[in-house]
């Protein structure tokens, strides 16, 4: 698997990262271990989690694997903070990027993960109630204390990302390493402003959900499979926006391209996202090790220029 520099930093990440949003809930520790083995065997290094994933269970599973199964230095470990959640679900999750909450969450993440540092720490979502100066101060403190090697933001619009980047650069600060945003043939909004901002200011861009939350696999073309995320009580709302009318043409275009190349739609969707200009890495999640193997089969697929152009045209902004 190709490894790329993240923006203008010295951090190198695999071109495909492994997402862990369902680890500890839909994906148990045995399946997670098998997925991680498949990923590492393919040459992957970028492991993406968040304190909010399954109420911290995702980080706990990763921590167990780092203690008992894999070496910490083999992983580029990414986690996120800034979403306050409750395991019992009695209160809705809320954005909280205040200094105290971010640093408390970072300490809790490191404890669950069983490590003294993150390779990349991100503020997961914008918090309109906290000044960006306060949020950025927490990022500076994380780097200064050695708890994070690099920092950035996730799911922030371009103007907010640029604001954070400029603040981080003040007074010889650590600088912004990355922005993580959704990016696929069904979600190309980041190309309008986030990618140009990243090129101008030097931070890297990590895409996620390159399979369009699973919709680009084609599994939903006729119905919603009972064992899919689209049928899951806690993930159906995540998939639903891409099951609305208007996306069928993109799904069919990917399926047509896959048939012409004698490949699977997931391979075409991932190859498109992985090689998109300005994207350092794209993070993919899977329910089972077999699904992950199927997705990673795209590693040797380079889309012919005419097919990439056709897919670009179908999904033009």
Beta strands, then each sheet from edge to edge (+ up, - down):
strand 1: 3-5
strand 2: 12-14
strand 3: 16-19
strand 4: 46-48
strand 5: 76-81
strand 6: 83-84
strand 7: 94-95
strand 8: 118-123
strand 9: 148-154
strand 10: 178-182
strand 11: 204-208
strand 12: 281-284
sheet 1: 1+ 2-
sheet 2: 3+ 4+ 5+ 8+ 9+ 10+ 11+ 12+ 3+
sheet 3: 6+ 7-
end
